[in-house]
């Protein structure tokens, strides 16, 4: 209880100190809390409040000290162009624009701080331990994609550095114990490439070395959707597998084995990047091992608190790390709910049934306990949560232990003789293929994951927590039966209400929040069409999840305005997740790699493709779609956009993709555009689109701008001014999120 109370005060104070925007209060409040602690020392009955005050006061003092010791040197470099000296601390990672290299950097005579160096792709040969010198512009690490964020700060990264000109590199001189874990991880990743086929290497690298860069966005979205995302994030699961595997060869009873196992924990933690979940699990595992040798049991919650304090003692901003939050809450859920439930089930079952039922019940209890503690966090961060996570862990969770242990054996054998390692890798590939097959199939299940955007599923989740509490306090058999029945009934009600809301009128137009991109769902009496599927925030996953939340596992029509990533980049994932019955495409950009990939997928899935070369129409439930082909004579891809008018009675909406103002004028001059109630602003609100001629022609009542963080200045103030001058109501996905418009026939 002492550790729990102290940790509660410590973490609560850090959460306030880290998340509140005004920081001048931290030091005086911290000192005040310590004074309060000292003042309560004579009062024996107030021991618990004293512990909370002590933890909170020390936390705020440490937060202040951390700022002085570590953040101040970084702040001295912020927004300056200087010559930096740096040491590479880990392997470079490829980005869309070059490389991102973890370094310790600073001016020649100044303090070195943890930073990320951005440079050209020709520096891919950098290795941990190499030193470099370059001219660079230093930016704060607390901004990601133009917005304030603790993403990097919570990981101990204090600067983002953009290099300019030539980089002078001095290679590492011989072996360095300091960088040995990172070098070992790099060697293991190279060996995995030699042993396994390309479609398996990403998964093996993730669970054995902590490197998720080999996993595609589609794979990670799929794992998260079915509740298996934790498998590819190094955490307590992998630490337990490692200890279990090593215990086969090193018996815990021997002191020499204890040293070996503890060293293995340290090496694995360092090699996989010191992720918070790994550090926490290594501390817990180490305490269990030491306690076993001392003849004492390790108290789970005390060990968990100690692990958290160690992490926050290194970096107080780690309290904002999503990985730490998920890891801590999941473990707390297992300790506080999963294990007690399992013990109750064990006592309730007949002895004969325990032998075959307990392994499955153990997985289910652990998974459910962790899920109940992490669902609110998942909803907060991602706007969705997996519903079938316990089932997924029950069905294929066992394969991960085989893959992990078998992967270690294959690496050992492959280091001795490559063909022997490849033979073992083939065996490991069997459970790995099963895991991936299940994730792919389960990810397509309607309502496998629930989005909280619509509101009804969020309300249902909140009700479930209330019912769980009531189930714990109700007497007798009702303790289980009543909450379970209520959960099932209210879930069905939430699903029905979500689907019915989309059918409130004969047509709904939903502009999905996909970041900087565009994806628009048209829904008319259960018949659906998606116009574009691209953006910077998982557009394929977002569109598929939205459809499946409506209880649909198919899409009647997919329409693309053109083949840029921000309008079509999510199509491959969409086609893997839901059945698409037909596609409408512009017959332009024949050499576009994305067009060719989409056409190849459509052919393999036997999806009919209709190319729009002239004005054509289609029926969508009670609505009509009119497709206008790209205008002849257009030169660049933005100008060669298909445009679409959606009509429901006298209500019309216009979607023009990235069509620029000159093409808008040409389209308007053809006299084919009706007065519109809704305009989806062209090119994400660019100043070169949504021109005055178009606005005067269609006279829309409202406009929706599909936009996210970007460096192009979208939406342009010029465009916003034009819309305002025309008395058009404006909605933006970067501010309002997903926007749904319900069409009403004009009488």
C-alpha positions in Angstrom: 0.0 0.0 0.0 2.9 2.3 0.7 4.3 2.0 -2.8 0.8 2.3 -4.3 0.0 5.6 -2.5 3.4 7.1 -3.2 3.2 6.2 -6.8 -0.4 7.5 -7.1 0.7 10.9 -5.8 3.8 10.9 -8.0 2.0 10.0 -11.2 -1.0 12.4 -10.6 1.4 15.3 -10.0 3.4 14.5 -13.1 0.2 14.2 -15.3 -0.8 17.7 -14.1 2.7 19.1 -14.6 3.2 17.6 -18.0 -0.2 18.2 -19.6 -1.2 21.6 -18.2 0.0 24.4 -20.5 1.0 26.8 -17.8 4.1 25.6 -16.0 5.1 28.4 -13.6 3.1 26.7 -10.8 5.1 23.5 -10.8 8.0 24.5 -8.5 6.0 26.5 -5.9 3.3 23.9 -5.7 5.9 21.1 -5.4 7.5 22.9 -2.5 4.1 23.5 -0.9 3.3 19.8 -1.1 6.5 18.9 0.6 5.8 21.5 3.3 2.4 19.9 3.8 4.0 16.5 4.1 6.4 17.8 6.8 3.5 19.4 8.6 1.5 16.2 8.8 4.4 14.1 10.1 3.3 14.4 13.7 -0.2 13.1 12.9 0.0 9.4 12.8 -3.5 8.8 11.5 -2.7 10.7 8.3 0.0 8.4 7.0 -1.8 7.7 3.7 -2.3 11.4 2.8 1.4 12.0 3.7 2.6 9.4 1.3 0.5 11.0 -1.5 1.8 14.5 -0.7 5.4 13.2 -0.6 5.0 11.5 -4.0 3.4 14.5 -5.6 5.9 17.0 -4.1 8.9 15.0 -5.2 7.4 14.5 -8.7 7.1 18.3 -9.3 10.6 19.0 -8.0 12.0 16.3 -10.3 10.0 17.8 -13.2 11.6 21.1 -12.5 15.1 19.6 -12.1 14.7 17.7 -15.4 13.9 20.9 -17.2 17.0 22.5 -15.9 19.4 19.6 -16.4 18.2 18.3 -19.8 15.7 20.5 -21.5 17.5 23.8 -21.0 20.6 22.8 -23.1 18.2 21.8 -25.9 16.2 25.0 -25.6 19.5 27.0 -26.1 19.7 25.4 -29.6 16.1 25.7 -30.6 15.3 27.8 -33.7 19.0 28.3 -34.5 21.2 27.2 -37.3 24.5 25.9 -35.9 27.4 23.6 -36.5 26.7 20.4 -34.5 28.8 17.5 -33.3 26.8 14.3 -33.0 27.1 10.6 -32.2 24.7 8.2 -33.9 22.9 6.2 -31.2 20.8 3.8 -33.3 20.2 2.8 -36.9 18.9 5.2 -39.4 15.2 4.9 -40.4 13.9 5.7 -43.9 11.2 8.4 -44.2 9.3 9.7 -47.2 11.9 12.5 -47.6 15.2 10.8 -46.6 16.5 9.5 -43.3 15.8 10.0 -39.6 18.8 9.2 -37.4 18.7 9.0 -33.6 21.7 11.0 -32.3 23.2 12.7 -29.3 24.0 16.2 -30.6 25.1 19.6 -29.5 27.6 22.4 -30.3 31.3 21.4 -30.0 31.7 22.7 -26.5 28.1 22.4 -25.4 26.0 19.7 -23.7 24.8 16.9 -26.0 21.1 16.1 -26.0 19.0 13.3 -27.5 17.8 14.3 -30.9 16.6 13.2 -34.3 18.7 14.2 -37.3 16.9 14.4 -40.7 19.2 14.0 -43.7 19.4 12.7 -47.2 19.0 9.1 -48.1 22.7 8.8 -49.1 23.6 8.6 -45.4 22.0 5.2 -45.0 25.4 3.7 -44.2 25.5 5.4 -40.8 25.9 2.9 -37.9 25.6 3.3 -34.1 28.7 4.8 -32.7 29.6 6.8 -35.8 30.3 10.5 -35.2 29.4 13.3 -37.5 29.6 17.0 -37.9 27.3 19.2 -40.0 25.5 22.5 -40.2 21.9 22.1 -39.1 18.8 23.9 -38.1 17.4 22.9 -34.7 13.7 22.8 -34.0 11.9 21.9 -30.8 10.8 18.3 -30.4 7.4 19.2 -29.0 5.8 19.8 -32.4 4.7 17.0 -34.6 3.0 17.7 -37.9 2.6 21.3 -37.0 0.9 20.7 -33.7 2.1 20.6 -30.1 2.8 17.1 -29.1 4.6 15.2 -26.3 5.3 12.3 -28.7 9.0 12.8 -28.9 9.5 14.4 -25.5 8.0 11.4 -23.8 10.6 9.3 -25.5 13.5 11.5 -24.2 14.0 13.2 -27.6 14.5 16.9 -27.1 15.4 18.2 -30.6 14.6 17.7 -34.2 17.5 18.6 -36.5 17.5 19.3 -40.2 21.0 19.0 -41.7 22.2 21.3 -44.5 25.1 20.8 -46.9 27.9 18.2 -46.4 28.0 15.9 -43.4 31.4 14.9 -42.2 31.3 11.3 -40.8 33.9 9.5 -38.8 33.3 5.8 -38.5 33.2 4.1 -35.1 36.6 3.0 -34.0 36.4 -0.7 -33.1 34.0 -2.5 -30.8 32.0 -0.4 -28.4 30.1 -2.0 -25.5 27.8 1.1 -25.3 26.5 0.5 -28.8 26.7 -3.3 -28.8 22.9 -3.8 -28.2 22.0 -1.7 -31.2 24.7 -3.4 -33.4 23.4 -6.8 -32.3 19.8 -5.8 -33.2 21.0 -4.7 -36.7 22.9 -8.0 -37.2 19.8 -10.0 -36.2 17.6 -8.0 -38.6 20.0 -8.8 -41.4 20.0 -12.5 -40.4 16.2 -12.5 -40.4 16.2 -11.1 -44.0 18.5 -14.1 -44.9 16.3 -16.7 -43.2 12.7 -15.7 -43.8 10.6 -14.8 -46.9 9.9 -11.1 -47.4 6.2 -11.3 -46.2 7.4 -12.7 -42.8 10.5 -10.6 -42.0 8.6 -7.6 -40.8 6.7 -9.6 -38.1 9.9 -11.4 -36.9 11.9 -8.2 -36.7 9.1 -6.6 -34.6 8.7 -9.3 -32.0 12.5 -10.2 -31.8 14.2 -6.8 -32.1 11.5 -4.2 -31.6 11.8 -2.8 -35.1 8.3 -2.3 -36.6 9.5 -0.5 -39.8 9.1 -3.7 -41.8 5.4 -3.9 -41.1 3.1 -2.2 -43.5 0.4 0.2 -42.4 -2.1 -2.3 -43.6 -0.6 -5.0 -41.3 -0.5 -2.8 -38.3 -4.0 -1.6 -38.8 -5.2 -5.1 -39.2 -3.5 -6.3 -36.0 -4.9 -3.4 -34.0 -8.4 -4.0 -35.4 -8.5 -7.6 -34.2 -6.8 -6.8 -30.8 -3.4 -8.3 -31.7 -1.5 -5.0 -32.0 0.3 -5.6 -28.6 2.0 -8.7 -30.2 4.3 -6.5 -32.4 5.1 -4.0 -29.6 7.8 -5.3 -27.3 6.4 -5.6 -23.8 5.8 -8.0 -20.9 4.5 -10.6 -23.3 7.8 -10.9 -25.0 9.8 -10.7 -21.8 7.8 -13.6 -20.4 8.5 -15.6 -23.5 12.2 -14.9 -23.3 12.4 -15.9 -19.6 10.3 -19.0 -20.3 12.5 -20.0 -23.2 15.8 -19.4 -21.3 14.5 -21.3 -18.3 14.6 -24.4 -20.4 18.4 -24.2 -20.4 19.1 -22.2 -17.2 17.4 -23.4 -14.0 16.2 -20.7 -11.7 17.5 -22.5 -8.6 21.1 -21.9 -9.5 22.7 -18.5 -8.6 24.7 -18.6 -11.9 21.5 -19.0 -13.8 20.0 -16.0 -12.0 22.9 -13.8 -13.2 22.5 -15.1 -16.7 18.8 -14.5 -16.8 19.1 -11.0 -15.4 21.8 -10.1 -17.9 19.6 -11.5 -20.7 16.7 -9.2 -19.5 19.0 -6.2 -19.6 20.4 -7.1 -23.0 17.0 -7.7 -24.5 15.7 -4.4 -23.1 18.6 -2.5 -24.5 18.6 -4.3 -27.9 14.9 -3.6 -28.4 15.2 0.1 -27.7 14.3 0.5 -24.1 10.6 0.7 -24.8 8.6 1.6 -21.6 6.7 -1.7 -21.7 9.9 -3.7 -22.0 11.6 -1.8 -19.1 8.5 -2.3 -16.9 8.4 -6.0 -17.7 12.1 -6.5 -17.2 11.9 -4.9 -13.8 8.9 -7.1 -12.8 10.6 -10.2 -14.2 13.9 -9.3 -12.4 12.1 -8.9 -9.1 10.3 -12.2 -9.5 13.7 -13.9 -10.2 15.4 -12.2 -7.3 12.5 -12.9 -5.0 12.5 -16.6 -5.9 16.2 -16.9 -4.8 15.5 -15.0 -1.6 12.5 -17.2 -0.8 10.0 -14.3 -1.1 7.1 -13.7 -3.4 7.0 -10.5 -5.4 3.9 -8.5 -4.8 2.5 -7.7 -8.3 1.2 -4.1 -7.7 4.3 -3.1 -5.7 6.5 -4.4 -8.5 4.4 -2.5 -11.1 4.7 0.7 -9.1 8.4 0.3 -8.8 8.8 -0.2 -12.5 6.7 2.9 -13.2 8.8 5.0 -10.8 12.0 3.8 -12.4 10.8 4.9 -15.8 9.5 8.3 -14.6 12.7 8.7 -12.6 14.7 8.6 -15.9 12.3 10.8 -17.8 9.2 12.4 -16.1 7.7 13.2 -19.5 7.4 9.4 -20.1 4.1 9.7 -18.2 2.7 11.0 -21.6 4.1 8.1 -23.5 1.2 6.1 -25.0 3.2 2.9 -24.9 3.8 3.3 -21.1 0.2 4.2 -20.5 -1.1 1.1 -22.4 1.5 -1.2 -20.8 0.8 0.0 -17.2 -3.0 -0.1 -17.5 -3.0 -3.5 -19.3 -0.7 -5.0 -16.5 -2.9 -3.4 -13.8 -6.0 -4.9 -15.4 -4.4 -8.3 -15.4 -3.4 -8.1 -11.8 -6.6 -6.5 -10.5 -9.2 -8.2 -12.6 -7.8 -11.0 -14.8 -6.1 -13.0 -12.1 -8.9 -12.7 -9.5 -11.5 -13.7 -12.1 -9.4 -16.7 -13.1 -9.1 -17.8 -9.5 -12.9 -17.6 -9.1 -13.5 -19.6 -12.2 -11.0 -22.2 -11.1 -12.9 -22.7 -7.8 -16.3 -22.7 -9.6 -15.3 -25.4 -12.1 -15.3 -29.2 -11.3 -11.8 -30.6 -10.9 -12.0 -32.7 -14.0 -12.9 -29.7 -16.1 -10.1 -27.6 -14.8 -7.4 -29.5 -16.7 -8.8 -28.7 -20.2 -10.7 -25.5 -19.5 -8.2 -23.5 -17.4 -5.6 -22.8 -20.2 -8.3 -21.2 -22.4 -9.9 -19.4 -19.4 -6.5 -18.1 -18.4 -5.9 -16.5 -21.8 -9.5 -15.1 -21.8 -9.3 -13.7 -18.3 -5.9 -12.0 -18.9 -7.0 -10.6 -22.2 -10.4 -9.3 -20.9 -8.8 -7.8 -17.8 -6.2 -5.9 -19.9 -8.9 -4.9 -22.4 -11.2 -3.4 -19.8 -8.4 -1.1 -18.5 -7.1 0.0 -22.0 -10.3 0.5 -24.0 -10.9 4.0 -22.7 -7.3 4.9 -23.7 -7.7 3.3 -27.1 -10.9 5.3 -27.7 -9.1 8.5 -26.6 -6.1 8.1 -28.8 -7.5 6.3 -31.8 -11.2 6.9 -31.7 -11.9 3.1 -31.8 -11.3 -0.1 -29.9 -11.2 -3.8 -30.7 -14.3 -5.8 -29.7 -12.9 -9.3 -30.5 -9.5 -8.9 -28.8 -10.2 -11.6 -26.1 -11.3 -14.1 -28.8 -8.3 -13.3 -31.0 -5.9 -13.9 -28.1 -7.7 -17.1 -27.3 -7.6 -18.4 -30.9 -4.1 -17.4 -32.0 -2.3 -16.0 -29.0 -0.6 -19.3 -28.4 1.1 -19.1 -31.8 3.2 -16.1 -30.7 5.1 -18.1 -28.1 6.0 -20.6 -30.8 7.0 -17.9 -33.2 9.1 -16.1 -30.6 10.9 -19.2 -29.3 11.3 -20.7 -32.8 12.6 -17.4 -34.1 15.3 -17.3 -31.5 16.3 -20.9 -32.3 16.3 -20.1 -36.1 18.7 -17.2 -35.5 21.0 -19.3 -33.4 21.1 -22.0 -36.0 21.3 -19.6 -38.9 24.4 -17.9 -37.3 26.1 -21.4 -37.2 25.0 -22.6 -40.6 22.5 -20.7 -42.8 20.7 -23.7 -44.4 20.0 -25.1 -40.9 18.5 -21.8 -39.8 16.4 -21.6 -43.0 15.0 -25.1 -42.2 14.0 -24.0 -38.8 12.6 -20.7 -40.3 10.3 -22.8 -42.5 8.9 -24.5 -39.4 8.4 -21.1 -37.6 6.6 -19.9 -40.7 3.8 -22.3 -40.1 2.3 -20.7 -37.0 3.3 -17.3 -38.4 1.2 -17.9 -41.5 -1.7 -19.0 -39.3 -1.4 -15.9 -37.2 -1.4 -13.6 -40.3 -4.2 -15.6 -41.9 -6.4 -15.2 -38.9 -5.7 -11.5 -38.5 -6.5 -10.9 -42.2 -9.8 -12.8 -42.0 -10.9 -11.5 -38.7 -10.1 -7.9 -39.7 -12.8 -8.2 -42.3 -15.5 -9.1 -39.8 -18.2 -6.4 -39.4 -17.9 -4.7 -36.0 -14.6 -6.5 -35.1 -13.6 -3.0 -34.0 -15.9 -0.2 -33.0 -15.4 3.5 -33.8 -16.5 6.0 -31.2 -17.1 8.7 -33.8 -20.8 8.0 -34.2 -21.5 8.2 -30.4 -23.7 5.2 -29.9 -20.9 2.7 -29.5 -19.1 5.1 -27.1 -22.3 5.3 -25.0 -22.6 1.5 -25.1 -19.0 1.1 -23.9 -19.6 3.5 -21.0 -22.7 1.5 -20.1 -20.7 -1.7 -20.1 -18.4 -0.3 -17.5 -21.4 0.7 -15.3 -22.9 -2.8 -15.8 -19.6 -4.5 -14.8 -19.6 -2.5 -11.6 -23.2 -3.4 -10.9 -22.4 -7.0 -11.7 -19.8 -6.9 -9.0 -22.2 -5.7 -6.3 -25.4 -7.5 -7.2 -26.1 -10.6 -5.1 -26.4 -14.2 -6.2 -26.6 -15.5 -9.8 -27.6 -12.0 -11.1 -24.0 -11.0 -10.6 -23.1 -12.5 -14.1 -26.4 -13.1 -15.9 -27.9 -9.6 -15.7 -24.9 -7.6 -16.8 -24.1 -10.0 -19.7 -27.6 -9.9 -21.0 -27.8 -6.2 -20.7 -24.5 -5.8 -22.6 -25.7 -8.0 -25.4 -29.1 -6.2 -25.7 -27.6 -2.7 -25.5 -24.9 -3.6 -28.1 -27.5 -4.7 -30.5 -29.4 -1.5 -29.9 -26.3 0.6 -30.4 -25.6 -1.2 -33.7 -29.2 -0.6 -34.9 -29.2 3.0 -33.9 -25.9 3.6 -35.7 -27.2 2.0 -38.9 -30.5 3.8 -38.7 -29.0 7.2 -38.1 -27.2 6.9 -41.5 -30.7 6.2 -43.0 -32.3 9.2 -41.4 -32.9 10.7 -44.8 -32.8 9.4 -48.3 -29.1 10.4 -48.7 -26.2 11.1 -46.3 -22.9 12.6 -47.4 -20.1 11.8 -44.9 -16.7 13.5 -45.4 -14.4 11.3 -43.4 -11.5 12.7 -41.4 -8.5 11.2 -43.1 -6.1 14.0 -42.4 -4.7 15.7 -45.5 -6.7 13.9 -48.1 -10.2 13.1 -49.2 -12.7 10.2 -48.7 -16.4 10.8 -48.9 -19.1 8.2 -48.2 -22.5 8.5 -49.9 -25.2 6.4 -48.4 -28.8 6.2 -49.8 -31.1 3.7 -48.1 -28.3 1.2 -47.5 -26.6 1.6 -50.9 -23.2 3.1 -50.6 -20.6 4.7 -52.7 -17.2 6.0 -51.6 -15.7 8.9 -53.5 -11.9 8.8 -53.1 -9.9 7.0 -50.4 -6.7 8.8 -49.6 -5.1 10.8 -46.8 -2.4 10.9 -44.2 -4.3 9.1 -41.4 -5.0 5.6 -42.5 -7.7 6.4 -45.1 -8.4 2.8 -46.1 -8.8 1.7 -42.5 -10.9 4.7 -41.6 -13.3 4.1 -44.6 -13.6 0.4 -44.0 -14.2 0.8 -40.2 -16.8 3.5 -40.8 -18.6 1.1 -43.2 -18.4 -1.8 -40.9 -19.7 0.3 -38.0 -22.8 0.8 -40.1 -23.1 -3.0 -40.2 -21.9 -3.3 -43.8 -19.2 -5.6 -45.1 -19.4 -4.4 -48.7 -19.3 -1.2 -50.8 -21.5 -0.9 -53.8 -19.4 1.6 -55.7 -15.9 3.1 -55.4 -15.3 6.3 -57.3 -11.9 7.9 -57.8 -11.4 11.5 -59.0 -7.7 10.9 -59.8 -4.8 8.8 -58.8 -2.8 10.9 -56.2 -2.0 9.3 -52.9 -4.2 11.8 -51.0 -7.2 10.7 -53.0 -6.5 7.0 -53.8 -3.6 5.9 -51.5 -5.9 4.0 -49.2 -7.6 1.9 -51.9 -5.4 -1.2 -51.5 -6.3 -1.5 -47.8 -9.9 -0.8 -48.5 -10.1 -3.6 -51.1 -8.6 -6.0 -48.7 -11.0 -5.1 -45.9 -14.4 -4.9 -47.6 -16.0 -6.3 -50.8 -16.2 -3.6 -53.5 -18.8 -4.5 -56.1 -17.9 -1.9 -58.8 -15.4 0.9 -59.5 -15.7 4.1 -61.5 -12.3 5.5 -62.6 -11.1 8.4 -64.8 -9.2 7.0 -67.8 -6.1 9.2 -67.2 -2.5 8.8 -65.9 -2.0 5.4 -67.5 1.6 5.3 -66.3 0.6 6.0 -62.6 2.0 3.2 -60.4 -1.0 3.7 -58.0 -3.5 3.3 -60.9 -1.7 0.2 -62.1 -1.8 -1.3 -58.5 -5.5 -0.5 -58.1 -6.3 -2.0 -61.5 -4.3 -5.2 -60.7 -6.1 -5.6 -57.4 -9.5 -5.0 -59.1 -8.7 -7.6 -61.7 -7.6 -10.2 -59.1 -10.8 -9.6 -57.0 -12.9 -9.6 -60.2 -14.3 -6.1 -59.5 -15.9 -4.5 -62.6 -14.2 -1.3 -63.6 -16.0 1.4 -65.5 -13.9 4.2 -67.1 -15.6 7.6 -67.4 -14.8 9.0 -70.9 -18.1 10.9 -71.3 -20.8 12.2 -69.0 -22.6 9.2 -67.5 -25.0 8.4 -64.7 -25.7 5.7 -62.1 -28.4 5.1 -59.5 -27.5 4.9 -55.8 -30.5 3.9 -53.8 -32.8 6.8 -54.0 -30.1 9.2 -55.3 -28.6 9.7 -58.7 -24.9 10.1 -59.5 -23.7 12.0 -62.5 -20.0 11.6 -63.5 -18.2 14.2 -65.6 -15.0 13.1 -67.2 -11.8 15.0 -67.0 -11.9 17.9 -69.5 -9.9 17.5 -72.7 -6.8 19.5 -73.1 -5.9 19.4 -69.4 -2.2 18.9 -68.6 -1.4 18.0 -65.0 -3.1 15.3 -62.9 -5.0 17.8 -60.8 -6.6 19.3 -63.9 -7.5 15.8 -65.1 -10.0 15.1 -62.4 -13.3 13.3 -62.6 -16.1 15.3 -61.0 -19.3 14.1 -59.5 -22.8 15.4 -58.8 -24.9 13.6 -56.3 -28.7 14.3 -56.5 -31.5 13.4 -54.2 -34.7 15.0 -55.4 -33.9 18.7 -55.6 -30.9 18.4 -53.3 -27.5 18.3 -55.0 -23.9 18.0 -53.9 -20.8 18.6 -56.0 -17.4 16.9 -55.6 -14.5 18.1 -57.9 -11.4 16.4 -56.4 -8.4 18.6 -56.9 -9.8 20.4 -60.0 -8.2 23.9 -60.3 -10.1 27.1 -60.9 -9.5 27.3 -64.6 -11.0 23.8 -65.1 -13.9 24.8 -62.8 -14.7 27.6 -65.1 -14.6 25.3 -68.1 -16.9 22.8 -66.4 -19.3 25.6 -65.3 -19.4 27.0 -68.9 -20.7 23.7 -70.2 -24.0 24.3 -68.3 -24.1 20.8 -66.8 -23.9 21.9 -63.1 -27.1 22.4 -61.1 -27.6 24.7 -58.1 -26.1 22.8 -55.2 -26.8 22.7 -51.5 -23.4 21.2 -50.7 -19.9 21.7 -52.2 -16.9 19.6 -51.2 -14.2 22.3 -51.6 -11.7 21.5 -54.3 -8.1 20.6 -53.6 -8.5 20.8 -49.8 -9.3 24.5 -49.8 -6.4 25.5 -52.0 -6.4 29.1 -53.2 -6.3 27.8 -56.8 -9.6 26.0 -56.4 -13.2 26.7 -55.4 -13.2 29.8 -57.5 -15.8 32.6 -57.6 -17.1 31.5 -61.0 -18.0 28.0 -59.6 -19.5 29.5 -56.5 -21.7 31.9 -58.5 -22.7 29.0 -60.8 -23.8 26.4 -58.2 -24.6 28.8 -55.3 -24.0 26.3 -52.5 -25.4 26.7 -49.0 -22.6 24.9 -47.3 -19.0 23.7 -48.1 -17.0 21.0 -46.4 -13.2 21.2 -46.6 -11.4 17.9 -46.3 -8.1 18.9 -44.9 -5.4 17.9 -42.3 -2.0 19.1 -41.3 0.0 20.2 -44.3 2.7 22.5 -45.4 0.8 23.9 -48.4 -1.3 26.4 -46.5 -4.6 24.5 -47.0 -7.2 25.8 -46.6 -6.0 29.1 -48.0 -7.4 32.3 -46.4 -8.3 33.5 -49.9 -10.6 30.5 -50.3 -12.1 31.0 -46.9 -12.8 34.6 -47.6 -14.5 33.8 -50.9 -16.8 31.3 -49.1 -17.6 33.8 -46.4 -18.3 36.5 -48.9 -20.8 34.2 -50.6 -22.5 33.5 -47.2 -21.6 29.8 -47.4 -21.4 27.8 -44.2 -18.1 26.1 -43.9 -17.1 22.9 -42.1 -13.6 21.5 -41.9 -12.4 18.0 -41.0 -9.3 19.3 -39.3 -11.5 21.1 -36.8 -14.9 19.3 -36.7 -13.5 15.8 -37.6 -15.7 13.6 -39.7 -18.6 15.7 -41.1 -22.0 14.1 -42.0 -24.6 16.0 -44.0 -28.1 14.8 -44.2 -29.8 15.6 -47.5 -33.3 17.0 -47.5 -35.5 17.4 -50.6 -36.1 21.0 -51.4 -39.9 21.7 -51.5 
